[in-house]
Every structure is written in structure tokens, then in C-alpha cells.
Amino acid sequence: MIDKTDVERLSDRELLRKLGEERLFDIFFLQIRNLWRVDGLYFLGIEAKFGTEAATEIDAECWKTMAILEAKSLRKLFQIEGNVDLTTLMFLLRNTSWALDHQENKEIEITPTKAILRIVKCRTQEARLRKGLGEFPCKKVRYGYLKNFAKTLNPNIEVTCKVCPPDKHPPDLWCEWHFNQKQNSK
């Protein structure tokens, strides 16, 4: 039961602390899904009024900026200095609003010179297909985001796309991104 006095008097952090760990996770992931809902709703609105190309251009610019903001915020939160290695990059990427949205739907491989991120199930794409909208050509949006995210944390990491819509892809893979550490650039 919710206590009226708690609601009236406790700070946000104090109120959240009282919820317990599992409920906090539930609220956390709900809020991430809500951010994605807003992202999808504004995209659909722009797409309906101006077309997919205009919506994609606007979306790409937003996510390029978001990548820089998230990279800097996560660097500060985890107190990480200097250029990151691939393991740290993937750790930070997993903690972004984009990657957390893909919870159990991603596969990650890391070697000393390359990291690979695969999205095997994409909530956004699957929602579009259920609504009869077709696949979203997200390659431009996601590439700009991932490139800026990596560049902000280490300008010596290159990002390449192996597959992402509008590319043809197998049914068990939506996109695959490679992060390569340039030789002698740690």
C-alpha cells in the first residue's frame, strides 16, 4: 500500500529507495520503453506529415547528438578517463538507452582488436511490422549514433555496419555492427 505521507514528503530518491530492487528495475525499464515510445511517436508523426526520408534525416541528427551526450554522461557516471578499450566501449554501450531497450535481444563478442554487436530481435522493427508499416531503414540513424558514441570515447575505434535495414538480413538478425581498434592506438 502507498503511504500518503511518503508521497507528500519524501524526495524522489527516498521514495524510489523504498520500492525495493525488483520494482526499481521494473520502473527503470518502463521509463526506457517510454522514451522509445516518444521516439517512435514523434518519428511516426514526422513520417506521416513529411515522409520517411525527412523523418529519418531528423531522427539521424537527434541520435548523433544523443550518442555524444550519452557517451559523456556514462564516462562521468563510471569515472572513466582517457580513450576506452573495446571492452569498456561495449560495457558503456550496453548501458545506453538504446542498448538497454534490447535487453536479451543482443549478442556481443569482444577480441583485443574487434567487438561485434548483433541485434537479433528488434522491438522497434517488430512493432512496425505488426502495424503494417514495413521495416524502418534505420541504418543511417544507428550508424551515426554508434559512430559518434565510439568516437566520443575513443577516436581510434572505427565502426562498420555488416547489415542493418534497409539491407536484406536473415530472419534471426536485424543488424550487426563491428567496432575495430586501430593498430597501436590504445
C-alpha positions in Angstrom: 0.0 0.0 0.0 1.2 3.5 -0.8 1.6 5.8 2.2 0.2 9.3 1.7 2.8 10.8 3.9 5.6 9.2 1.8 4.2 10.6 -1.4 3.8 14.1 0.1 7.1 14.3 1.9 9.8 12.1 0.5 12.3 13.2 -2.1 12.2 11.2 -5.4 15.3 9.2 -4.4 13.9 8.4 -1.0 10.6 7.3 -2.5 12.3 5.1 -5.0 14.6 3.6 -2.4 11.5 2.3 -0.5 10.3 0.4 -3.6 12.9 -2.4 -3.5 15.3 -3.5 -6.1 13.0 -5.5 -8.4 10.4 -2.8 -8.5 13.1 -0.2 -9.3 14.2 -2.4 -12.3 10.6 -2.5 -13.4 10.3 1.3 -13.2 13.6 1.8 -14.9 12.8 -0.4 -17.9 9.3 1.1 -18.1 10.8 4.5 -18.4 13.3 3.4 -21.1 10.4 1.9 -23.0 8.5 5.2 -22.6 11.5 7.1 -24.1 11.4 4.8 -27.0 7.6 5.3 -27.3 8.1 9.0 -27.5 10.9 8.5 -30.1 8.6 6.3 -32.2 5.6 8.6 -31.9 7.5 11.7 -33.0 9.0 9.7 -35.8 5.6 8.4 -37.0 4.2 12.0 -36.8 7.0 13.4 -38.9 6.8 10.4 -41.3 3.1 10.9 -41.8 3.4 14.6 -42.5 6.7 14.8 -44.4 7.6 11.2 -45.4 10.1 8.5 -44.3 13.1 10.3 -45.7 12.5 13.5 -43.8 11.7 11.6 -40.6 14.9 9.5 -41.0 17.0 12.7 -41.5 15.7 14.3 -38.4 15.9 11.1 -36.4 19.6 10.6 -37.5 20.5 14.1 -36.4 18.8 13.6 -33.0 20.6 10.3 -32.4 24.0 11.6 -33.4 23.7 14.2 -30.7 22.2 11.7 -28.2 25.3 9.5 -28.7 27.7 12.2 -27.7 25.5 13.1 -24.7 25.2 9.5 -23.5 28.9 8.8 -24.0 29.9 11.8 -21.9 27.3 11.1 -19.2 28.3 7.4 -18.9 32.0 8.3 -18.9 31.3 10.7 -16.0 29.0 8.3 -14.2 31.5 5.4 -14.3 34.5 7.8 -13.8 36.3 6.6 -16.9 39.2 8.7 -18.1 41.0 8.8 -21.5 40.4 6.6 -24.5 38.5 3.5 -23.7 39.3 0.0 -24.9 36.8 -2.2 -26.7 35.6 -4.0 -23.6 34.9 -0.7 -21.9 33.2 0.7 -25.0 30.9 -2.3 -25.1 30.2 -2.0 -21.4 29.2 1.6 -21.8 27.2 0.9 -24.9 25.3 -1.8 -23.1 24.3 0.9 -20.6 22.8 3.3 -23.1 19.1 3.9 -23.5 19.4 2.3 -27.0 21.1 -1.0 -25.9 19.1 -1.4 -22.7 16.0 -1.4 -24.8 17.3 -4.6 -26.4 17.7 -6.4 -23.1 18.1 -10.1 -24.0 18.0 -9.4 -27.8 21.6 -8.7 -28.4 24.8 -10.8 -28.8 28.2 -9.3 -28.1 31.7 -10.7 -29.0 34.9 -9.0 -27.9 38.5 -9.6 -29.0 41.6 -7.4 -28.5 41.1 -5.7 -31.8 37.4 -6.1 -32.6 34.0 -6.1 -30.9 30.8 -7.2 -32.6 27.2 -6.3 -31.6 24.3 -8.1 -33.1 20.7 -7.3 -32.6 18.8 -10.5 -33.1 15.4 -9.2 -32.0 14.4 -5.6 -32.5 11.3 -4.3 -30.7 11.0 -1.2 -32.9 11.2 -3.2 -36.2 8.8 -5.8 -35.0 6.3 -3.2 -33.8 6.4 -1.6 -37.3 5.8 -4.9 -39.0 2.8 -5.6 -36.7 1.4 -2.3 -37.7 1.9 -3.0 -41.4 4.4 -0.1 -41.8 7.3 -2.2 -43.2 10.8 -2.2 -42.0 12.3 1.1 -40.9 15.5 1.9 -42.8 17.4 2.6 -39.6 21.0 2.0 -40.9 21.7 5.8 -41.3 20.3 6.6 -37.8 22.1 3.8 -36.0 25.4 4.3 -37.8 25.5 7.9 -36.9 24.7 7.1 -33.3 27.2 4.3 -32.9 30.0 6.2 -34.8 29.6 9.3 -32.6 29.3 7.2 -29.4 32.6 5.3 -30.2 34.3 8.5 -31.4 33.4 10.4 -28.2 35.0 7.6 -26.1 37.9 6.8 -28.4 38.5 8.4 -31.8 40.7 5.4 -32.7 37.7 3.0 -32.8 36.1 2.6 -36.2 32.5 1.5 -36.6 31.3 -0.5 -39.6 28.0 -2.0 -40.4 27.8 -5.5 -41.7 23.9 -5.5 -42.0 21.1 -3.2 -41.0 17.8 -2.3 -42.6 17.3 -1.3 -45.4 19.8 -4.1 -46.1 18.5 -7.6 -46.6 19.0 -9.6 -43.5 18.4 -13.1 -42.2 15.2 -13.6 -40.1 17.3 -14.1 -36.9 19.4 -11.0 -37.3 18.3 -7.3 -37.6 21.7 -5.7 -37.6 25.4 -6.3 -36.9 28.0 -3.7 -36.1 31.7 -4.1 -35.9 33.9 -1.9 -33.7 37.6 -2.1 -34.7 40.5 -0.8 -32.6 43.1 0.7 -34.9 46.6 -0.8 -34.6 48.8 1.0 -32.0 46.1 3.4 -30.9 45.1 2.4 -27.4 
